[in-house]
Amino acid sequence: MGVFEVVELPKGRKAIGLRIVFKVMTRDGVPVRRKARIVAKGFSQRYGVDYSDTFAAMAHPSAIRLVLALAAMNN
């Protein structure tokens, strides 16, 4: 699809680290939901050296349910 391109790291550069961020959502002090996401440690990046474009794929949950329902209907 041409979204990503695998390339070698430039000499003298290290890969950008990742971190998992956890969040507990509470209602009246009682945990009701837990969420986790992976984030890049972007503070070590420099525009033009480490990246030139930014892209974040977002899919609304209702869109995902629609696609799964259509797939289930059409086997």
Beta strands, then each sheet from edge to edge (+ up, - down):
strand 1: 18-27
strand 2: 30-40
sheet 1: 1+ 2-
end
